[in-house]
Amino acid sequence: MASLWEETLLIDGSLDGQLGAHFNTPVLSQQGWMQAQCGDGDWRAAALRYHHVPDLLPHGALSHQQRLTVVQRSRVAPLPLDYFRPRR
């Protein structure tokens, strides 16, 4: 997609930041979409923009307590399917 000049966003779903490792991001970086979710922040602030390659939205490292909170929240109210849809 990026080679066709389409905007492409790769979302790292790995708790260990495996996708981010391919972009040379720190493995235990605090910045990420899950950190934004835990803190009621804006996930777009965590996105990393690149020139001529897909952009990356890293997962972000979580503490043990944050992981437990995420699991508990997801049982009560899972993220809506349009959570990652860009807001305009």
RAURJO-V645369 format. One record per pair of residues at least 12 apart in sequence whose C-alpha atoms are under 8 Angstrom apart, sorted by the first residue. I is the first residue (numbers start at 0). J is the second residue. Records with the same first field share a line. If there is no record, write none. Layout:
I: J ; J
//
This chain:
1: 51 ; 52 ; 53
2: 51 ; 52
4: 51
6: 53 ; 54
7: 53 ; 54
8: 53 ; 54 ; 55 ; 56
9: 53 ; 54 ; 55 ; 56
10: 55 ; 56 ; 57 ; 58
11: 55 ; 56 ; 57 ; 58
12: 57 ; 58
13: 58
14: 58 ; 59 ; 60 ; 61
15: 27 ; 58 ; 60
16: 57 ; 58 ; 59 ; 60
18: 57
19: 55 ; 57
27: 59 ; 60
28: 59 ; 60
29: 59 ; 60 ; 61
30: 45 ; 57 ; 58 ; 59 ; 60
31: 45 ; 46 ; 56 ; 57 ; 58 ; 59 ; 60
32: 45 ; 46 ; 56 ; 57 ; 58 ; 59
33: 58 ; 59 ; 60 ; 61
34: 58 ; 59 ; 60 ; 61
37: 65 ; 68 ; 69
45: 57
//
